[in-house]
Amino acid sequence: MASFAYTRGLHDLGNDLYAYLQPPGTWGLSNAGLIVDGQATLLVDTLFDLKLTGEMLETMKRAVPAASQIDTVVNTHANGDHCYGNQLVANAQIIASEQAAIEMQEDPPERLRTLLSQTANLPQLQRFLQRAFGAFDFSNITLTLPTRTFSGELTLHVGSKEVRLIEVGPAHTRGDIIVYVPSERVVFSGDILFIGGHPIMWAGPTANWLRACDLILQLDPEIIVPGHGPITDQQGVKEVKGYLQYIYDEARRRYEAGMSALEAARDIPLDRYATWTDGERIVANVAAMYREFSGDQSQPEKPLLFASMAALAS
């Protein structure tokens, strides 16, 4: 694989494919992609707020004149750092999985604004949320939903380029998809991959996420643009898969020993993953796995998880 610098902005992957990176890739600092053929364009994901999305679109227009008109947007999943900027490309066809479109409506920007504004009496949580989300502006965002949804797999064409959208969720969220360009051997993975940072499991089950990693490897890509972190290759997929398997096995042992999810999260040694950013996410990961072990089908209580992550991060 060619070496790509991990710097903010647009990176040319070759043959009119591009990645837009936002280091260091921690909370809310996601990546996006651009696929071009002639005047045809497809944008993979928007960003967390209007300012960041607007800056990205301007950068793309300056570097790639065809990007002055975005024809199609694909949201890889429902988290706001991959879709809250949709209103700036509202004239495009916006595509997501059926489950992602449902989940977007359940997690509007107002919810984050409320969470940030209601923690004044919880200083530890407030400090954590401000560190994670305080740099973003969630005002004036109009939640702009997909205009086309699908389940399973959908094949598109950007000019003559075939683009395959493959649903792999529920995993990170309920409706994850990956974007595969076979002719260029490039995958835009969304948040199936966090490179150099701990992934976070809002949905699960773990087995689905592991299968998603296996699918990416079976596609045999040369270049992979993760949802967060630097551009990677198949080794990056293997590292994320190894992390998930390790946390799952360790959590299972502690579940069977009768430990609570929070006790288990605090007890599991991070060892080789200790240098990855956002280690507090192990709280959410273990909580999701415990729900899986017990057969609990309820949705995660995000405010409580954020409070527990804040305590671990302090």
Salt bridges, closest charged atoms under 4 A:
ASP45 OD2 - HIS82 ND1 2.96
GLU55 OE1 - ARG8 NH2 2.78
GLU55 OE2 - LYS51 NZ 2.76
GLU58 OE2 - LYS61 NZ 3.46
ASP81 OD2 - HIS82 NE2 3.76
ASP81 OD2 - HIS228 NE2 3.17
GLU106 OE1 - ARG174 NH2 3.05
ASP107 OD2 - LYS302 NZ 3.36
GLU110 OE2 - ARG113 NH2 3.90
GLU153 OE2 - ARG164 NE 2.63
ASP191 OD2 - HIS77 NE2 3.13
ASP191 OD1 - HIS82 NE2 3.07
ASP191 OD2 - HIS172 NE2 3.24
ASP191 OD2 - HIS228 NE2 3.42
ASP214 OD1 - LYS241 NZ 2.56
ASP220 OD2 - ARG185 NH2 2.95
GLU222 OE2 - ARG185 NH1 2.81
GLU250 OE2 - ARG253 NH2 2.27
GLU250 OE1 - ARG254 NH1 2.73
GLU256 OE2 - ARG252 NE 3.00
ASP267 OD2 - ARG254 NE 2.80
ASP278 OD2 - ARG281 NH2 3.41
